[in-house]
Amino acid sequence: QIFQPLHTLRAAEKELLPGFHQFEWQPALKNVSTSCNVGIINGLSGWASSVDDAPADTITRRFRYDVALVSALKDLEEDIMEGLRDSGMEDSTCTSGFSVMIKECCDGMGDVSEKHGGGPVVPEKAVRFSFTIMSVSVLADDVEEQVTIFTEPKPNSELSCKPLCLMFVDESDHETLTAVLGPIIAERNAMKESRLILSIGGLPRSFRFHFRGTGYDEKMVREMEGLEASGSTYICTLCDSSRAEASQNMVLHSITRNHDENLERYEIWRKNPFSESADELRDRVKGVSAKPFMETQPTLDALHCDIGNATEFYKIFQDEIGEVYKKVNPSREQRRSWRAALDKQLRKKMKLKPVMRMNGNYARRLMTLEALEVVCELVPSEERQEALRELMRLYLQMKPVWRATCPAKECPDQLCRYSFNSQRFADLLSSAFKYRYNGKITNYLHKTLAHVPEIIERDGSIGAWASEGNESANKLFRRFRKMNARQSKAYELEDVLK
């Protein structure tokens, strides 16, 4: 298959890439051309720059959103037909009433610069925006409720995560990021108002799309929704709690923030209708101080939740080795020696190499009873060891609930006990580990304790909606960029996007 003449490869490539299938929208999409055969386009097209705009000096390539969705649906054609047959829906009767649930992910990637060249290393960063078709359901004319005919079995695999846009942009460069994502969001908004007519199984069928932006880490959510950065006193992207409140009341919070409210708050911030001082105004808008740019679904990012909590435990371990609960405030040298002892122990007994920044794999190894026993060997007091064991036991009871793709099936017992466990966990933190949680708590620990049951009640899962598919595809991006891409910059992104 590989050694075929180039033109046959090109032809095969064309069929597999977006821009091959015929479709139409009813009504036609606002401000989007009606042509279907659009392949890879320059990500800056569709972004009207005004006279005083600096031209965006960035390379970005993308598919048109509707064309990419059509291609992804055509990939699922057989699954959709099989689903219709399995649910006893007669093939010919079901031509309308399909609805498609889309998970969107967007993630910045650090250093993706070329490694082999001489000369200075340029800090080159990339951002990838991708989507996953999570489910397809159909509401037949004579039936009361929707029947799901396709559910993505591996929502966090890089295989189900389709790239939509690749850009060489630093995710912290808000202006450029929003300029490049702007047209995508405009297309997405146009699609919300319209139906797609596409031939599946030989019959034209109509689809409506529902978009849920859940695959963002906290940094990206805050940037998109106009919230202050993650060190803010407004600790949470789901509720209005401040850090001090969250450390006092660890469990009882409910989700209040949403995109529309953030927009309203931004307007208040901008106009200051009550002529308040900066502090009062900031308290009124709960830390919304930039214009929300893109609607995200308030949820918790399971992967970063793991990493954030493991970092926190790692710090607790150090404090316990140094018996901080007795001391007033230890010196830097003392802290450094505890950390060295902890790293040495973990490396010797668990083969865990110290890492600069906590990553998913380290977090998974660290958060086990086995690792805890190894740490306990360094903790002098029996009583403290017991407190640590209890903390870890509770954590391991809670963790599957936000990691599982379908917690109601995979870990029903833990799901039922979650609120109880999180309450005990919080009690333990505020008694035995009070020295760490006096007036402060980390963002992800707050979300883990306060918001998990509510999100699961609403969405049925946290793990399935996480950003992992996109994260693991980042690894592929790096690989392709280094090895498989034609070597000029302009081509490179196109090859990687394919």
WOMOMO-V975665 format. One record per residue. RES is the residue in three letters. SS is DSSP state (@ for helix, = for strand, . for the rest). NEAR is the number of other C-alpha atoms within 12 Angstrom. Layout:
# WOMOMO-V975665
((RES:SS:NEAR) (RES:SS:NEAR))
This chain:
# WOMOMO-V975665
((GLN:.:8) (ILE:.:9) (PHE:.:8) (GLN:.:11) (PRO:.:11) (LEU:@:12) (HIS:@:11) (THR:@:14) (LEU:@:15) (ARG:@:15) (ALA:@:14) (ALA:@:16) (GLU:@:17) (LYS:@:20) (GLU:@:20) (LEU:@:20) (LEU:.:33) (PRO:.:35) (GLY:.:31) (PHE:.:26) (HIS:.:29) (GLN:.:24) (PHE:=:33) (GLU:=:28) (TRP:=:31) (GLN:=:21) (PRO:.:19) (ALA:.:22) (LEU:.:24) (LYS:.:19) (ASN:.:17) (VAL:.:27) (SER:.:19) (THR:.:21) (SER:.:19) (CYS:.:27) (ASN:.:25) (VAL:.:27) (GLY:.:30) (ILE:=:33) (ILE:=:30) (ASN:=:27) (GLY:.:40) (LEU:.:32) (SER:.:23) (GLY:.:22) (TRP:.:24) (ALA:.:17) (SER:.:16) (SER:.:9) (VAL:.:7) (ASP:.:8) (ASP:.:13) (ALA:.:13) (PRO:.:17) (ALA:.:25) (ASP:.:17) (THR:.:28) (ILE:.:32) (THR:=:37) (ARG:=:37) (ARG:=:42) (PHE:=:40) (ARG:.:40) (TYR:@:43) (ASP:@:48) (VAL:@:38) (ALA:@:40) (LEU:@:44) (VAL:@:41) (SER:@:36) (ALA:@:39) (LEU:@:43) (LYS:@:30) (ASP:@:25) (LEU:.:27) (GLU:@:24) (GLU:@:18) (ASP:@:25) (ILE:@:36) (MET:@:32) (GLU:@:21) (GLY:@:26) (LEU:@:30) (ARG:@:19) (ASP:@:16) (SER:.:21) (GLY:.:17) (MET:.:26) (GLU:.:18) (ASP:.:24) (SER:.:18) (THR:.:19) (CYS:.:32) (THR:.:28) (SER:.:25) (GLY:.:28) (PHE:=:34) (SER:=:34) (VAL:=:39) (MET:=:33) (ILE:=:37) (LYS:=:38) (GLU:=:45) (CYS:=:44) (CYS:=:45) (ASP:=:43) (GLY:=:39) (MET:=:32) (GLY:=:23) (ASP:=:23) (VAL:.:28) (SER:.:23) (GLU:.:24) (LYS:.:17) (HIS:.:11) (GLY:.:10) (GLY:.:9) (GLY:.:8) (PRO:.:11) (VAL:.:14) (VAL:.:14) (PRO:.:16) (GLU:.:22) (LYS:=:30) (ALA:=:34) (VAL:=:45) (ARG:=:48) (PHE:=:47) (SER:=:47) (PHE:=:48) (THR:=:47) (ILE:=:44) (MET:=:39) (SER:=:36) (VAL:=:34) (SER:=:35) (VAL:=:37) (LEU:.:27) (ALA:.:27) (ASP:.:17) (ASP:.:14) (VAL:.:12) (GLU:.:9) (GLU:.:12) (GLN:.:21) (VAL:=:28) (THR:=:28) (ILE:=:32) (PHE:=:31) (THR:=:26) (GLU:.:29) (PRO:.:17) (LYS:.:24) (PRO:.:36) (ASN:.:35) (SER:.:28) (GLU:.:24) (LEU:.:24) (SER:.:33) (CYS:.:39) (LYS:=:43) (PRO:=:46) (LEU:=:45) (CYS:=:45) (LEU:=:48) (MET:=:45) (PHE:.:38) (VAL:.:36) (ASP:.:28) (GLU:.:35) (SER:.:24) (ASP:.:22) (HIS:@:26) (GLU:@:24) (THR:@:29) (LEU:@:41) (THR:@:32) (ALA:@:32) (VAL:@:41) (LEU:@:38) (GLY:@:26) (PRO:@:32) (ILE:@:39) (ILE:@:32) (ALA:@:27) (GLU:@:30) (ARG:@:35) (ASN:@:23) (ALA:@:28) (MET:@:33) (LYS:@:29) (GLU:.:21) (SER:.:24) (ARG:=:29) (LEU:=:37) (ILE:=:32) (LEU:=:32) (SER:=:24) (ILE:=:34) (GLY:.:24) (GLY:.:14) (LEU:=:18) (PRO:=:24) (ARG:=:33) (SER:=:32) (PHE:=:36) (ARG:=:35) (PHE:=:36) (HIS:=:30) (PHE:=:35) (ARG:=:31) (GLY:=:36) (THR:=:43) (GLY:=:44) (TYR:.:45) (ASP:.:41) (GLU:@:40) (LYS:@:30) (MET:@:40) (VAL:@:41) (ARG:@:40) (GLU:@:35) (MET:@:43) (GLU:.:39) (GLY:.:39) (LEU:=:42) (GLU:.:30) (ALA:.:25) (SER:.:24) (GLY:.:21) (SER:.:27) (THR:.:28) (TYR:=:34) (ILE:.:34) (CYS:.:46) (THR:.:47) (LEU:.:39) (CYS:.:32) (ASP:.:32) (SER:.:36) (SER:=:31) (ARG:@:30) (ALA:@:23) (GLU:@:25) (ALA:@:36) (SER:@:35) (GLN:@:24) (ASN:.:27) (MET:.:38) (VAL:.:32) (LEU:.:26) (HIS:.:29) (SER:.:27) (ILE:.:26) (THR:.:22) (ARG:.:33) (ASN:.:29) (HIS:@:28) (ASP:@:22) (GLU:@:24) (ASN:@:38) (LEU:@:26) (GLU:@:25) (ARG:@:31) (TYR:@:30) (GLU:@:22) (ILE:@:28) (TRP:@:31) (ARG:@:21) (LYS:@:16) (ASN:.:22) (PRO:.:16) (PHE:.:13) (SER:.:15) (GLU:.:17) (SER:.:13) (ALA:@:19) (ASP:@:15) (GLU:@:17) (LEU:@:24) (ARG:@:28) (ASP:@:23) (ARG:@:26) (VAL:@:33) (LYS:.:36) (GLY:.:39) (VAL:=:41) (SER:.:35) (ALA:.:29) (LYS:.:30) (PRO:.:30) (PHE:.:33) (MET:.:38) (GLU:.:31) (THR:.:37) (GLN:.:38) (PRO:.:40) (THR:.:47) (LEU:.:48) (ASP:.:45) (ALA:@:40) (LEU:@:39) (HIS:@:35) (CYS:@:41) (ASP:@:40) (ILE:@:31) (GLY:@:33) (ASN:@:38) (ALA:@:35) (THR:@:29) (GLU:@:29) (PHE:@:34) (TYR:@:35) (LYS:@:27) (ILE:@:37) (PHE:@:45) (GLN:@:34) (ASP:@:35) (GLU:@:38) (ILE:@:34) (GLY:.:34) (GLU:.:28) (VAL:.:27) (TYR:.:24) (LYS:.:17) (LYS:.:14) (VAL:.:11) (ASN:.:16) (PRO:.:18) (SER:.:13) (ARG:@:11) (GLU:@:12) (GLN:@:19) (ARG:@:24) (ARG:@:18) (SER:@:18) (TRP:@:29) (ARG:@:26) (ALA:@:22) (ALA:@:26) (LEU:@:37) (ASP:@:30) (LYS:@:21) (GLN:@:29) (LEU:@:32) (ARG:@:21) (LYS:@:16) (LYS:@:20) (MET:@:24) (LYS:.:16) (LEU:.:24) (LYS:.:23) (PRO:.:25) (VAL:.:17) (MET:.:9) (ARG:.:15) (MET:.:27) (ASN:.:24) (GLY:@:24) (ASN:@:19) (TYR:@:28) (ALA:@:29) (ARG:@:28) (ARG:@:27) (LEU:@:41) (MET:.:39) (THR:.:27) (LEU:@:24) (GLU:@:20) (ALA:@:33) (LEU:@:36) (GLU:@:25) (VAL:@:31) (VAL:@:42) (CYS:@:30) (GLU:.:24) (LEU:.:29) (VAL:.:30) (PRO:.:18) (SER:.:18) (GLU:@:14) (GLU:@:15) (ARG:@:30) (GLN:@:27) (GLU:@:22) (ALA:@:28) (LEU:@:38) (ARG:@:29) (GLU:@:25) (LEU:@:35) (MET:@:37) (ARG:@:25) (LEU:@:31) (TYR:@:37) (LEU:@:30) (GLN:@:30) (MET:@:39) (LYS:@:37) (PRO:@:34) (VAL:@:43) (TRP:@:45) (ARG:@:37) (ALA:.:29) (THR:.:30) (CYS:.:27) (PRO:@:30) (ALA:@:25) (LYS:@:16) (GLU:@:18) (CYS:.:23) (PRO:@:21) (ASP:@:18) (GLN:@:28) (LEU:@:33) (CYS:@:22) (ARG:@:24) (TYR:@:34) (SER:@:29) (PHE:@:23) (ASN:@:32) (SER:@:38) (GLN:@:25) (ARG:@:27) (PHE:@:35) (ALA:@:34) (ASP:@:25) (LEU:@:28) (LEU:@:36) (SER:@:26) (SER:@:20) (ALA:.:28) (PHE:.:31) (LYS:.:22) (TYR:.:24) (ARG:.:28) (TYR:.:29) (ASN:.:22) (GLY:.:19) (LYS:.:29) (ILE:.:38) (THR:.:35) (ASN:@:42) (TYR:@:37) (LEU:@:40) (HIS:@:44) (LYS:@:45) (THR:@:48) (LEU:@:43) (ALA:@:38) (HIS:.:39) (VAL:@:45) (PRO:@:36) (GLU:@:31) (ILE:@:33) (ILE:@:33) (GLU:@:20) (ARG:@:16) (ASP:@:26) (GLY:.:26) (SER:.:35) (ILE:.:42) (GLY:@:37) (ALA:@:40) (TRP:@:49) (ALA:.:46) (SER:.:45) (GLU:@:42) (GLY:@:40) (ASN:@:42) (GLU:@:37) (SER:@:28) (ALA:@:34) (ASN:@:36) (LYS:@:21) (LEU:@:27) (PHE:@:38) (ARG:@:30) (ARG:@:19) (PHE:@:23) (ARG:@:32) (LYS:@:24) (MET:@:17) (ASN:@:20) (ALA:.:22) (ARG:.:16) (GLN:.:17) (SER:.:15) (LYS:@:21) (ALA:@:24) (TYR:@:21) (GLU:@:28) (LEU:@:38) (GLU:@:33) (ASP:@:27) (VAL:@:35) (LEU:@:39) (LYS:.:32))
